[in-house]
Amino acid sequence: MLIIAAALMVALAVAALGFTLWAARWGATDYECLMPMAGDEYLAGGPPAKVVMTRAVTIDAPTETVWPWLAQLGRGAGWYSYDFLDNGAKLSANHIVSWIPPPQEGDAAPIGYLRHLVPGSELTWWMPGTRFLGSLARIVFDIRLFPRGKRSRLTIRISGDAVEGVPVLVLAFFQFVDSIMARRELLGIQERVERHGARTANPDHPETGERDQYQLYEVIYASGERAGTWGKQRAAEWHRVAVEAGGVERSQR
């Protein structure tokens, strides 16, 4: 029995590793995995325990149709992934939400604060330090949108490093979990854009005006306005960090 149990554990570990390696660059070309992205420099010179995951998808719509969906991602519209896992079972928006403002550098969400923005093409979220399973980790969430004829190419890179504790194992666990969620997120974006275009209303789930209707975790916009559930996750901390880093004007605190 012990031999069988050990064999099963080894088989599961090998399967998990194979899935993680496959999902770490799901849909991405060699060029997309190697191309520079804005957040790469944030981890430059950091600790050796590091992970980089680059995924991509082609969307059958022009970039001007795709961008509004990216602009509201995690900013009050949910995450377009497995809502029962990462959104408290709230349904992510299936339309462009009327009250979500355009992104600004200094916006704060559970994934850090928006440090880099090129409207229409790039968003980079930065989490400069968070405790995770006994390690201190830094995470970068890069989004880049390219035109490809009448279609669009969306590339998302998630990078991180860690120190203290057992950083290699912590990052491996993070990579496994993220691999499950990130692929679903890319497909969720693709499905919404191709099915709904740039629609501004959803008759099946109309807006109520409640700022936590589509997203559980709090977001604090650079203006100081909020969405999501007050105090859920660490948006307030990332907002403070953004202010201290000069990412938010003092008049907007």
C-alpha positions in Angstrom: 0.0 0.0 0.0 2.8 2.4 0.8 4.4 1.7 -2.6 1.1 2.4 -4.3 0.5 5.6 -2.4 4.0 6.8 -3.1 3.6 6.0 -6.8 0.4 7.9 -6.9 2.0 10.9 -5.2 4.8 10.9 -7.7 2.4 10.6 -10.6 0.3 13.5 -9.3 3.5 15.6 -8.8 4.6 14.8 -12.4 1.2 15.7 -13.8 1.1 18.9 -11.8 4.6 19.9 -13.0 3.7 19.0 -16.6 0.5 21.1 -16.4 2.3 24.0 -14.9 5.0 24.0 -17.5 2.4 23.9 -20.3 0.2 26.5 -18.8 3.1 28.9 -18.0 3.3 29.9 -21.6 -0.1 28.9 -22.8 -0.9 30.3 -26.2 2.3 32.4 -26.3 4.9 32.3 -29.1 8.6 32.1 -28.5 8.8 35.8 -29.4 6.0 36.8 -26.9 7.8 34.9 -24.2 11.0 36.8 -24.8 9.8 40.2 -25.7 10.4 43.0 -23.2 7.4 44.2 -21.2 7.1 47.3 -19.0 7.1 45.5 -15.7 10.3 43.4 -16.4 12.5 46.1 -15.0 10.6 46.1 -11.7 12.2 42.8 -10.7 15.6 43.5 -12.2 18.5 42.7 -9.8 16.1 40.8 -7.5 16.6 37.5 -5.7 17.3 34.3 -7.7 14.0 32.7 -6.8 11.9 34.0 -9.7 9.0 32.9 -11.9 7.9 34.3 -15.3 4.7 33.2 -17.0 3.6 34.6 -20.4 0.3 33.7 -22.0 -1.5 35.0 -25.0 -4.7 34.7 -27.1 -5.9 36.1 -30.4 -9.3 37.8 -30.2 -11.5 38.2 -33.3 -12.2 41.9 -32.7 -10.2 45.2 -33.2 -8.2 46.5 -30.3 -10.6 49.4 -29.7 -13.3 46.8 -28.9 -11.0 44.8 -26.6 -9.4 47.6 -24.6 -12.5 48.6 -22.6 -12.8 45.1 -21.2 -9.1 45.1 -20.2 -9.5 48.6 -18.7 -12.1 47.4 -16.2 -10.5 44.1 -15.4 -10.1 43.9 -11.6 -11.3 47.5 -11.3 -14.9 46.7 -10.4 -15.9 44.4 -13.2 -14.4 41.2 -11.7 -11.7 39.0 -13.2 -13.4 37.0 -16.0 -12.0 33.8 -14.5 -13.6 31.3 -12.1 -15.9 33.6 -10.2 -16.6 31.1 -7.4 -12.9 30.9 -6.7 -11.5 34.5 -7.2 -14.6 36.7 -7.0 -16.6 35.4 -4.0 -19.2 33.9 -6.4 -20.1 37.3 -7.8 -20.5 37.1 -11.5 -17.9 39.2 -13.4 -19.4 41.8 -15.8 -20.5 40.7 -19.2 -20.7 44.3 -20.5 -18.8 47.6 -20.2 -19.8 48.9 -16.8 -21.0 52.5 -16.9 -19.6 53.8 -13.6 -16.1 52.4 -13.8 -13.7 55.3 -14.7 -10.9 55.0 -17.2 -7.8 53.6 -15.7 -5.2 55.9 -14.1 -1.8 55.3 -12.8 -2.2 54.9 -9.0 -5.4 52.9 -9.1 -5.1 50.2 -6.4 -6.6 46.7 -6.5 -5.9 43.3 -5.0 -3.1 42.8 -7.5 -1.2 45.9 -6.4 -1.3 49.4 -8.0 -1.3 50.5 -11.6 2.2 51.7 -12.1 2.4 51.9 -15.9 -0.4 52.8 -18.4 -0.5 53.3 -22.2 -4.2 53.9 -22.9 -5.4 51.5 -25.6 -2.5 49.1 -25.3 -0.7 48.6 -22.0 -1.4 48.1 -18.3 1.1 47.1 -15.6 0.1 46.4 -12.1 2.8 46.2 -9.4 2.7 44.5 -6.0 6.0 45.6 -4.3 5.9 43.2 -1.4 3.4 40.8 0.1 3.6 37.9 2.6 2.7 34.6 1.0 3.1 31.2 2.7 6.0 32.5 4.8 7.9 34.2 2.0 8.0 37.9 1.0 7.0 38.1 -2.7 6.9 40.8 -5.4 4.5 40.4 -8.3 4.1 42.1 -11.6 1.0 41.8 -13.8 1.7 43.0 -17.4 -1.0 43.4 -20.0 -0.2 44.3 -23.6 -2.7 44.5 -26.6 -1.6 44.5 -30.2 -3.5 45.0 -33.4 -3.3 42.0 -35.8 -5.1 43.0 -38.9 -8.8 43.3 -38.0 -8.2 41.1 -34.9 -6.2 41.6 -31.7 -3.4 39.8 -29.9 -3.5 39.9 -26.1 -0.4 39.0 -24.1 -0.4 38.8 -20.3 2.8 38.2 -18.4 2.8 37.5 -14.6 6.3 37.7 -13.0 7.4 37.3 -9.4 10.3 36.8 -7.1 10.5 35.9 -3.4 12.8 35.8 -0.4 12.6 34.2 3.1 11.0 30.9 4.0 11.1 28.5 1.1 10.8 30.9 -1.8 11.3 28.3 -4.6 8.4 26.1 -3.3 6.2 29.1 -2.6 6.7 30.4 -6.2 6.0 26.9 -7.6 2.7 26.8 -5.7 1.9 30.3 -6.9 2.7 29.3 -10.5 0.4 26.2 -10.3 -2.5 28.1 -8.9 -2.1 31.0 -11.3 -1.8 28.7 -14.2 -5.4 27.5 -13.5 -6.8 31.0 -13.1 -4.9 32.9 -15.8 -5.9 30.6 -18.7 -9.5 30.9 -17.8 -9.2 34.7 -17.5 -7.8 35.0 -21.1 -10.5 32.8 -22.4 -13.1 34.8 -20.4 -11.9 38.0 -22.1 -11.9 36.4 -25.5 -15.4 35.0 -25.0 -16.8 38.3 -23.8 -15.4 40.4 -26.5 -16.3 38.0 -29.4 -19.8 37.4 -28.0 -20.8 40.8 -26.8 -18.5 43.3 -28.5 -18.5 46.7 -26.8 -22.0 46.5 -25.4 -22.8 48.8 -22.5 -25.6 46.9 -20.9 -26.5 43.3 -20.0 -30.2 42.6 -20.0 -29.6 39.3 -18.1 -27.7 41.0 -15.3 -28.5 44.8 -15.4 -26.6 47.3 -13.3 -28.0 48.0 -9.8 -25.6 50.9 -9.1 -24.1 48.9 -6.2 -20.3 49.2 -6.4 -19.7 45.6 -5.4 -22.2 44.1 -7.9 -19.5 42.6 -10.1 -16.4 42.4 -7.9 -16.0 41.2 -4.3 -12.5 42.6 -3.6 -12.0 46.3 -3.1 -10.5 48.6 -5.7 -9.5 52.2 -4.9 -9.3 54.5 -7.9 -6.6 57.2 -8.1 -9.4 59.7 -7.5 -10.1 58.1 -4.1 -13.4 56.6 -5.1 -13.9 52.9 -4.3 -15.6 49.8 -5.7 -15.9 46.3 -4.5 -16.4 45.4 -0.8 -14.8 47.9 1.5 -11.7 46.4 3.2 -11.7 43.2 1.3 -8.1 42.3 0.4 -5.3 45.0 0.4 -6.3 47.8 -2.0 -5.9 50.3 0.8 -2.3 49.3 1.4 -1.5 49.5 -2.3 -3.2 52.8 -2.5 -1.0 54.1 0.3 2.1 52.7 -1.5 1.1 54.3 -4.7 0.8 57.7 -3.0 4.2 57.3 -1.3 5.7 56.3 -4.7 4.3 59.4 -6.3 1.8 57.4 -8.4 -1.1 59.4 -7.1 -1.3 63.2 -6.8 -1.7 64.4 -3.2 -4.9 66.2 -4.2 -6.4 62.8 -5.1 -5.8 61.1 -1.8 
